[in-house]
Amino acid sequence: MTIVANLLVGLVALIHLYILLLEMFWWTTPKGRKAFGLTPEFAEATKVLAANQGLYNGFLAAGLLWGLARGDVPTQLFFLGCVLVAGLYGAATASRKILYVQALPAIIAIAGVLAAW
């Protein structure tokens, strides 16, 4: 069960590393604009804000990877909780898609970690 929990935490970390790439480096590219449904003009006007947001997603990934590397369940649960809150807030204020991309994987990983603990 621990292996499954670690894989789930790792998956959430990878999702956030991908979001970091989208927001920090690919925001104004066709790939980035398509992921977030942006016009070229809006993407260009908001690229600094997106890069800042991407950095925070990178911190979430770093925290999850740190918890995995240390085998520290409370650290994993803390950062998964942060991801869950961010996902719920994003779904409520920006796009329901965030519920499925961010919050749902966090909930599944939390359940896996708690089951293995």
LUMGU-545270 format. One record per residue: residue in three letters; x, y, z of N, C-alpha, C in turn. Coordinates in steps of 0.001 Angstrom, whole numbers, plus 500000, padded with zeros to 6 digits. Last residue first. Example, Ala and Ser with C-alpha at 12.3 -4.5 7.8 and 13.67 -1.06 7.14 Angstrom:
% LUMGU-545270
+------+--------+--------+--------+--------+--------+--------+--------+--------+--------+
| dovo |    n_u |    n_v |    n_w |   ca_u |   ca_v |   ca_w |    c_u |    c_v |    c_w |
+------+--------+--------+--------+--------+--------+--------+--------+--------+--------+
|  ser | 512850 | 497750 | 507080 | 513670 | 498940 | 507140 | 512900 | 500030 | 507870 |
|  ala | 513190 | 494310 | 507800 | 512300 | 495500 | 507800 | 513200 | 496700 | 507800 |
+------+--------+--------+--------+--------+--------+--------+--------+--------+--------+
% end
This chain:
% LUMGU-545270
+------+--------+--------+--------+--------+--------+--------+--------+--------+--------+
| dovo |    n_u |    n_v |    n_w |   ca_u |   ca_v |   ca_w |    c_u |    c_v |    c_w |
+------+--------+--------+--------+--------+--------+--------+--------+--------+--------+
|  trp | 499289 | 504640 | 505967 | 499963 | 505128 | 507173 | 499746 | 504210 | 508300 |
|  ala | 497757 | 503954 | 503834 | 499056 | 503287 | 503980 | 499742 | 503612 | 505303 |
|  ala | 495554 | 505609 | 504053 | 495347 | 504154 | 504077 | 496657 | 503407 | 504325 |
|  leu | 496767 | 508108 | 503739 | 496149 | 507752 | 505020 | 495933 | 506247 | 505140 |
|  val | 497571 | 507900 | 501049 | 498574 | 508092 | 502108 | 497995 | 507693 | 503464 |
|  gly | 495063 | 507631 | 499759 | 496093 | 506600 | 499643 | 497130 | 506687 | 500749 |
|  ala | 493816 | 510052 | 500441 | 493212 | 508774 | 500842 | 494245 | 507651 | 500801 |
|  ile | 495605 | 511806 | 499173 | 495401 | 511877 | 500624 | 494819 | 510562 | 501131 |
|  ala | 495198 | 511029 | 496495 | 496504 | 510824 | 497125 | 496396 | 510881 | 498650 |
|  ile | 492537 | 511853 | 496154 | 492889 | 510438 | 495970 | 494222 | 510136 | 496648 |
|  ile | 492844 | 514608 | 496569 | 491965 | 513816 | 497439 | 492319 | 512336 | 497354 |
|  ala | 494562 | 515247 | 494425 | 494999 | 515457 | 495808 | 494161 | 514632 | 496774 |
|  pro | 492963 | 514679 | 492168 | 494175 | 513892 | 492417 | 494693 | 514046 | 493854 |
|  leu | 490929 | 516730 | 492729 | 490622 | 515293 | 492746 | 491874 | 514432 | 492919 |
|  ala | 492333 | 519231 | 492450 | 491733 | 518809 | 493717 | 491486 | 517300 | 493780 |
|  gln | 493422 | 519258 | 489717 | 494218 | 519524 | 490909 | 493598 | 518929 | 492178 |
|  val | 491646 | 518471 | 487737 | 493087 | 518428 | 487453 | 493911 | 518516 | 488734 |
|  tyr | 489090 | 518833 | 488765 | 489487 | 517504 | 488288 | 490996 | 517376 | 488090 |
|  leu | 489078 | 521520 | 489482 | 488605 | 520515 | 490439 | 489105 | 519133 | 490050 |
|  ile | 489745 | 522816 | 487181 | 490767 | 522721 | 488225 | 490369 | 521689 | 489279 |
|  lys | 487366 | 522964 | 485796 | 488376 | 522011 | 485329 | 489446 | 521779 | 486399 |
|  arg | 486034 | 525155 | 486709 | 485704 | 523851 | 487316 | 486698 | 522772 | 486914 |
|  ser | 487943 | 528056 | 487249 | 487457 | 527057 | 486295 | 487174 | 525744 | 487014 |
|  ala | 487886 | 530210 | 489326 | 488460 | 530328 | 487980 | 487831 | 529358 | 486986 |
|  thr | 486631 | 529764 | 491793 | 486828 | 531134 | 491319 | 487288 | 531256 | 489872 |
|  ala | 486346 | 527066 | 492368 | 485260 | 527974 | 492736 | 485392 | 529344 | 492075 |
|  ala | 488750 | 526009 | 491514 | 487510 | 525522 | 490898 | 486352 | 526470 | 491175 |
|  gly | 490510 | 527347 | 493238 | 490581 | 527570 | 491793 | 489315 | 527131 | 491080 |
|  tyr | 489700 | 526207 | 495673 | 489579 | 527647 | 495450 | 489597 | 527967 | 493956 |
|  leu | 490353 | 523524 | 495208 | 488966 | 523902 | 495512 | 488743 | 525391 | 495262 |
|  gly | 493135 | 523748 | 494762 | 492251 | 523198 | 493739 | 490797 | 523579 | 493961 |
|  ala | 494035 | 524756 | 497209 | 494255 | 525528 | 495981 | 493321 | 525058 | 494873 |
|  val | 493279 | 522588 | 498847 | 492693 | 523915 | 499065 | 492847 | 524781 | 497813 |
|  leu | 494934 | 520570 | 497712 | 493481 | 520428 | 497746 | 492804 | 521787 | 497909 |
|  val | 497496 | 521579 | 498189 | 497049 | 521354 | 496810 | 495526 | 521278 | 496762 |
|  cys | 497463 | 521506 | 500993 | 497632 | 522788 | 500290 | 497150 | 522682 | 498847 |
|  gly | 497254 | 518734 | 501341 | 496186 | 519612 | 501815 | 496250 | 520979 | 501156 |
|  leu | 499731 | 517996 | 500344 | 498522 | 517537 | 499642 | 497318 | 518373 | 500064 |
|  phe | 501308 | 519170 | 502338 | 501359 | 519709 | 500979 | 500190 | 519222 | 500131 |
|  phe | 500479 | 517590 | 504576 | 500406 | 519050 | 504597 | 500364 | 519609 | 503177 |
|  leu | 501065 | 514981 | 503743 | 499672 | 515368 | 503975 | 499511 | 516885 | 504010 |
|  gln | 503875 | 515129 | 503610 | 503094 | 514792 | 502417 | 501655 | 515257 | 502580 |
|  thr | 504404 | 515648 | 506306 | 504783 | 516627 | 505280 | 504002 | 516381 | 503998 |
|  pro | 503439 | 513256 | 507511 | 502826 | 514552 | 507825 | 503176 | 515645 | 506803 |
|  val | 505241 | 511322 | 506243 | 503805 | 511360 | 505935 | 503164 | 512689 | 506323 |
|  asp | 508225 | 511202 | 504950 | 507557 | 511957 | 506012 | 506078 | 512160 | 505663 |
|  gly | 510264 | 510303 | 503395 | 509308 | 509326 | 503907 | 508465 | 509909 | 505032 |
|  arg | 511896 | 512090 | 502206 | 512111 | 511868 | 503633 | 511226 | 510760 | 504188 |
|  ala | 510852 | 512046 | 499639 | 512267 | 511724 | 499842 | 512561 | 511406 | 501306 |
|  leu | 508183 | 512924 | 500093 | 508469 | 511577 | 499574 | 509901 | 511157 | 499887 |
|  gly | 508620 | 515545 | 500979 | 507936 | 514585 | 501839 | 508171 | 513151 | 501402 |
|  trp | 509819 | 516518 | 498631 | 510564 | 516525 | 499889 | 509941 | 515519 | 500863 |
|  leu | 507679 | 516349 | 496883 | 508877 | 515539 | 496627 | 509758 | 515451 | 497870 |
|  leu | 505977 | 518234 | 498073 | 505551 | 516838 | 497934 | 506749 | 515924 | 497719 |
|  gly | 507548 | 520548 | 497824 | 507140 | 520055 | 499141 | 506712 | 518603 | 499104 |
|  ala | 507712 | 520753 | 495035 | 508925 | 520574 | 495836 | 508591 | 520032 | 497223 |
|  ala | 505017 | 521212 | 494364 | 505698 | 520002 | 493892 | 506937 | 519718 | 494735 |
|  leu | 504701 | 523715 | 495600 | 503862 | 522576 | 495999 | 504520 | 521265 | 495592 |
|  phe | 506564 | 525190 | 494140 | 506776 | 524987 | 495578 | 505920 | 523836 | 496104 |
|  gly | 505314 | 525154 | 491640 | 506598 | 524490 | 491812 | 506916 | 524237 | 493278 |
|  asn | 503169 | 526778 | 492199 | 502910 | 525368 | 491889 | 504193 | 524549 | 491994 |
|  tyr | 504609 | 529158 | 492481 | 503925 | 528579 | 493639 | 503570 | 527113 | 493402 |
|  leu | 505411 | 529514 | 489824 | 506417 | 529330 | 490863 | 505793 | 528698 | 492106 |
|  gly | 502963 | 529996 | 488597 | 503700 | 528776 | 488287 | 504758 | 528467 | 489324 |
|  gln | 502440 | 532540 | 489570 | 501563 | 531434 | 489957 | 502251 | 530092 | 489700 |
|  asn | 504450 | 533904 | 488187 | 504420 | 533916 | 489647 | 503579 | 532752 | 490176 |
|  ala | 503603 | 533466 | 485577 | 504904 | 532946 | 486006 | 504985 | 532892 | 487528 |
|  ala | 501189 | 534872 | 485582 | 501181 | 533420 | 485403 | 502492 | 532803 | 485865 |
|  leu | 502120 | 537497 | 485799 | 501267 | 536931 | 486847 | 501259 | 535407 | 486781 |
|  val | 503478 | 537650 | 483370 | 504219 | 537814 | 484625 | 503417 | 537239 | 485790 |
|  lys | 501432 | 537297 | 481435 | 502508 | 536306 | 481554 | 503313 | 536447 | 482847 |
|  thr | 499266 | 538832 | 480717 | 499253 | 538209 | 482047 | 500434 | 537279 | 482301 |
|  ala | 499546 | 539724 | 478116 | 499303 | 540715 | 479165 | 499424 | 540133 | 480571 |
|  glu | 499799 | 537309 | 476719 | 500926 | 538248 | 476757 | 500772 | 539233 | 477914 |
|  ala | 497219 | 536273 | 477087 | 498396 | 535538 | 477565 | 499592 | 536473 | 477700 |
|  phe | 495670 | 538178 | 475758 | 495515 | 537999 | 477204 | 496728 | 537288 | 477789 |
|  glu | 496611 | 537795 | 473115 | 496709 | 539103 | 473765 | 496625 | 538979 | 475288 |
|  pro | 495965 | 535119 | 472503 | 497370 | 535562 | 472523 | 497555 | 536885 | 473272 |
|  thr | 493522 | 533885 | 474851 | 493855 | 534551 | 473590 | 495330 | 534946 | 473652 |
|  leu | 493286 | 530687 | 476480 | 493655 | 532101 | 476442 | 493800 | 532616 | 475018 |
|  gly | 492855 | 528123 | 477718 | 491833 | 528793 | 476921 | 492063 | 530289 | 476795 |
|  phe | 494845 | 526710 | 478927 | 494078 | 527616 | 479773 | 493005 | 528387 | 479012 |
|  ala | 495877 | 525137 | 476885 | 495626 | 524531 | 478198 | 494714 | 525396 | 479058 |
|  lys | 496277 | 527015 | 474841 | 495234 | 525996 | 474698 | 494870 | 525395 | 476057 |
|  arg | 498453 | 528465 | 475836 | 497172 | 529148 | 475604 | 496029 | 528149 | 475497 |
|  gly | 500412 | 526423 | 475878 | 499978 | 527080 | 477103 | 498630 | 527758 | 476951 |
|  lys | 500594 | 525821 | 473106 | 500307 | 524776 | 474097 | 499766 | 525385 | 475393 |
|  pro | 501300 | 528303 | 471926 | 500022 | 527657 | 471602 | 499623 | 526583 | 472626 |
|  thr | 502707 | 530355 | 474593 | 502831 | 529451 | 473444 | 501462 | 528859 | 473115 |
|  thr | 502531 | 531764 | 476910 | 502196 | 532484 | 475677 | 502329 | 531617 | 474429 |
|  trp | 503247 | 529772 | 478834 | 502005 | 530536 | 478951 | 501588 | 531181 | 477636 |
|  trp | 505506 | 528249 | 479185 | 504704 | 527994 | 477985 | 503426 | 528823 | 477930 |
|  phe | 506756 | 528985 | 481608 | 507533 | 528957 | 480369 | 506691 | 528841 | 479096 |
|  met | 504956 | 529100 | 483768 | 506187 | 529902 | 483775 | 506840 | 530030 | 482404 |
|  glu | 502740 | 527456 | 483182 | 502535 | 528831 | 483627 | 503799 | 529690 | 483541 |
|  leu | 503801 | 524997 | 482273 | 502760 | 525695 | 481510 | 502694 | 527174 | 481880 |
|  leu | 505597 | 524385 | 484374 | 506079 | 524590 | 483002 | 505070 | 525377 | 482172 |
|  leu | 503742 | 524124 | 486504 | 504833 | 525103 | 486563 | 505334 | 525413 | 485161 |
|  ile | 502297 | 521941 | 485573 | 501624 | 523236 | 485666 | 502663 | 524355 | 485757 |
|  tyr | 504309 | 520025 | 485885 | 503792 | 520320 | 484546 | 503079 | 521676 | 484531 |
|  leu | 504525 | 520050 | 488639 | 505695 | 520426 | 487840 | 505273 | 520769 | 486413 |
|  his | 501989 | 519110 | 489240 | 502338 | 520490 | 489582 | 503623 | 520959 | 488910 |
|  ile | 502139 | 516492 | 488307 | 501099 | 517384 | 487780 | 501500 | 518839 | 488040 |
|  leu | 504170 | 515550 | 489999 | 504416 | 515691 | 488557 | 503389 | 516603 | 487895 |
|  ala | 502782 | 515529 | 492458 | 503970 | 516375 | 492285 | 504257 | 516608 | 490801 |
|  val | 500858 | 513602 | 491868 | 500422 | 514971 | 492165 | 501601 | 515940 | 492013 |
|  leu | 502607 | 511404 | 491555 | 501782 | 511863 | 490437 | 501306 | 513297 | 490659 |
|  gly | 503641 | 511141 | 494145 | 504531 | 511479 | 493035 | 503768 | 511998 | 491830 |
|  val | 501320 | 510325 | 495447 | 501949 | 511597 | 495829 | 502877 | 512066 | 494708 |
|  leu | 500991 | 507860 | 494103 | 499955 | 508894 | 494030 | 500515 | 510268 | 494390 |
|  leu | 503323 | 506503 | 494846 | 503061 | 506780 | 493430 | 502022 | 507883 | 493271 |
|  asn | 502901 | 506314 | 497601 | 504037 | 507088 | 497090 | 503855 | 507436 | 495617 |
|  ala | 500653 | 504618 | 497600 | 500561 | 505966 | 498167 | 501687 | 506849 | 497637 |
|  val | 501804 | 502317 | 496475 | 500694 | 502990 | 495789 | 500571 | 504429 | 496285 |
|  ile | 503666 | 501722 | 498475 | 504125 | 501996 | 497107 | 503048 | 502747 | 496332 |
|  thr | 502019 | 501186 | 500650 | 502914 | 502341 | 500694 | 503401 | 502713 | 499300 |
|  met | 500822 | 498795 | 500000 | 500000 | 500000 | 500000 | 500865 | 501268 | 500000 |
+------+--------+--------+--------+--------+--------+--------+--------+--------+--------+
% end
